[in-house]
Amino acid sequence: MVVIRLSRGGAKKRPFFNIVATDSRNRRDGRFIERVGFYNPVASGAETSLSVNAERLAYWQQQGAQLSPTVARLVKQGAKAAA
């Protein structure tokens, strides 16, 4: 099954997450199909903390991909902030 979830990157104590579409059997930071966006929880100032390609996210959901609970929360927050 295809899952849209977070993949961790960044340095120690400076997390950075890519939002990726991946097979659910792959490791968290392993191989993925497509990068859909990113989330930077420690963004400050003019830096963007969340960016999601809504078009590609909708495409993957139409193909049957499931959002992880955290990604679902972030997408909801992003839509609320954009409105």
SVG drawing of the C-alpha trace seen along z (x, -y; Angstrom):
<svg xmlns="http://www.w3.org/2000/svg" viewBox="-10 -37 34 41">
<polyline fill="none" stroke="black" stroke-width="0.4" points="0.0,0.0 1.2,-3.5 1.5,-5.8 2.2,-9.5 4.4,-10.1 7.3,-12.1 10.9,-11.1 13.4,-12.7 16.5,-14.5 18.6,-17.4 21.2,-17.5 21.1,-16.4 18.7,-18.6 17.7,-20.4 15.1,-18.1 13.8,-18.6 11.1,-16.4 10.3,-15.6 6.7,-14.6 7.0,-11.6 4.8,-9.0 6.3,-5.6 5.4,-1.9 4.4,-1.1 7.0,1.7 9.9,-0.6 11.9,-2.1 11.1,-5.6 14.0,-7.3 14.5,-4.7 13.4,-4.6 10.3,-6.6 8.3,-7.1 7.9,-10.9 8.6,-13.9 5.3,-15.8 6.5,-18.6 8.5,-19.4 8.0,-20.4 10.5,-22.3 9.5,-22.5 12.3,-24.8 11.8,-27.4 12.3,-30.9 11.8,-34.4 10.9,-34.4 11.7,-30.7 8.8,-28.5 7.8,-25.9 5.4,-23.9 5.1,-23.4 2.9,-20.8 2.2,-20.3 -1.6,-20.0 -2.0,-18.8 0.3,-15.8 -1.1,-15.1 -4.6,-14.9 -3.3,-12.6 -1.8,-10.1 -5.0,-10.1 -7.0,-9.3 -4.6,-6.4 -5.5,-5.0 -2.6,-6.4 -3.3,-6.8 -2.0,-9.8 -0.2,-9.2 -1.9,-10.8 0.9,-13.4 0.8,-14.3 -3.0,-14.6 -2.7,-17.1 0.0,-19.1 -2.1,-19.3 -5.1,-20.4 -3.0,-23.1 -1.6,-24.2 -5.0,-24.5 -6.2,-26.5 -3.2,-28.9 -3.7,-29.4 -7.3,-30.4"/>
</svg>
